């Protein structure tokens, strides 16, 4: 079994009392969040930021450094079973503008929490979003001072 680790972001837009999450549709058809593999010399957080920019064109945001959420799953790559972990950082964006890359990403959009749960393809990703939503609703686990502005 091969181990694999990627890093990504969960883009969040908050306006008044409404909150929405940005989802992407991969070329394989499934809906998830922006993510990718580390390049040489990158930290996980740097990878997450780079992938967000490359896949969505989103460049104005605040991203947490002290809070992250892991998603783990298994998948088959030919005859090799892969144990995959993706570490996501919550990311608060300034606007809902985006521009998908058109290569790996074929569709994208902003969704309220209930609509995002409906759109996400895999149960483990839905569970991940549920954990993020609980964290957001708790209001006690993050402060704007803990966010880094890019």
N, C-alpha and C positions, 0 to 999 in steps of 0.2 A: 504494500500500500504506500502511495506517495502522499506526502503532506504538502499543502499549498496554503499560502496566506496572501490576502489582498487587503487593501484599505480603501475606504470610501467615505461618503458623506450622506447625511440625511438632510436635504435642504428643506427649511421650514420658513414659511412666510406668515407673518402675523399682522393682521389689520383689525383694529378695534377688538371685537370679541371673537373674530373668526381666525382660524388657523388652517393653513393648507400645506401639503407635502408635495415635493416634486418627485415624480417617478419617470423612469426611462424604460423604453421597450428595446431590448437587445435585438440584434439581427436574427437571433434564434427564435424570437417571438415572445419570450417571457418578460414580464414587467418586474423591475427592481429599482435600486438606487444607484447613482453613479459610483463606480469603484474600478480598481485596477491594481496591477502589480507594481512593486517598488522598482525603481531604477537605481543603479549603483550610486551609493552615497546618500540616498534619500532616507529620511525618517518616515515612519508611518503617516504622520500628520502632513508632511510635505507631499507624500504620494497622494493622499486624499485631496489636498488642495489642487495639485496638478491635474488629477483626473476630473475634478469638478470643472475646471477651466476648459480642458480639452473636449469633454463630452457635452458640456452645456453652454459654454461661453459665459457663464455666470462669474463675475469678477468682484462684485462688491458684496461682502458678507462678513459676519462675525462667526467664528468657529470655536467650539470649545476645545480646550487642551486637556482639561482635567476629567472630562466625562467621555466615555466611549461605550459602545454596545457591540457585542460579538454575535455573529451568526455562524453556526457550524452546520455543515451538511456533507454528504458523501455523494459522489457522482462517478460515472464510468468514462474514462478517456481511452477508447479502444479496449484493450485487455487490462488496462491499469485502473485500479480503484483509487480514487483521490479523496483524501480527508481534507476538506476545504474549510478554512476559517476566514471570515471577513470581519475586520474591525471598522466600525462606522463611528464617525464623529458628528454630533448634531451641528448644524450650520444654519444660522439665521441670515436670510438674504434681505437685501434692501428693496428689491423689486421683483416682479414676476416675469421679467424679460429673460429670454434665453435663446440660444441658437444651437441646435443639436449638430453634431459633427457629420451626420449622414453616412458614415462608414459603419461603425459598430452600432450606432443608435438609429433606429428607424422611426421612432415616435417618442413623444414626451408630453408631459403636462402637469398642471397643478391640480391637486385633488384634496377635498376635505377628508378628514380622518375616515368617515364611513365609506366614502367613494374610493379612497386609497386602498382600504382593506378589500373592497370588491375587485379592484383592478390588479392588485398584486397576485402573481401567479402561484407562488409556493407558500405553504402553511408556515414554514419556519420564518419567512420574510414577514408574513402577517404578524406572527408572534413578536418579532423584533420591533415592528412598528407599534404594537401594543405596549411594549416596554418603554419605548420612547415617549409615547403619548402619556403614559402614567407618570413618567419623570417630569414631563412638561406640566402636567396637571398638579403635581405636588408643589411646584413653585418654590420649594426650599432647597433643591439640590443645585441650583445654578444662580449666579448673579452676573450681570453684565460685566462686572469687573473681572470675572474669570474668563472672559472671552477675549480672543485676540482679533483685532481688526486687520484685515489685509488690504 
